[in-house]
């Protein structure tokens, strides 16, 4: 399903022809290639050189409530994002991940993907908490996440190995207030009954 239209004001212009849609099995090769690009590898905790069969298997096994989106321009996949809701007592929350093609950084692709994920989380899934991990040296991603209301909740020292060096990671979250009808009753209300 293609839902996104480039209707942003000129000050927030996005590449012409940008489309956001669901990840399809037919995207496997480009999706896999995206995750092998130097800047994407440098910015996420996945080990490079995974077999493409594992990428195909991941796409084939995607099922609700998990959502995987891609950003395309024409036939070229230029970004991807995933939203993974939790279950049980954490059903109000989800984790998310985001990656943009090395050649398409700083053109609004990440912003468009993030805006779509947040719209889905807030307005379609009713989520109240979004979580992510980001390396402390990924300044562009940190700035993007902060623009969308994410705050650092933890600094994880030596959280991941990258090119033989342990690097730090931030655990960030965005909280949304509960709708009034979702708030638990107050202690005074319970005492009055």
Secondary structure, 3 states (H helix, E strand, C coil): CECCCCCCCHHHCCCCCEEEEECCHHHHHHHHHHCCCHHHHHHCCCCCCCCHHHHHHHHHHCCCCCEEEEEEECCEEEEEEEEEECCHHHCCEEEEEEEECHHHCCCCHHHHHHHHHHHHHHHHCCCCEEEEEEECCCHHHHHHHHHCCCEEEEEEEEEEEECCEEEEEEEEEEECCCCHHHCCCCHHHHHHC
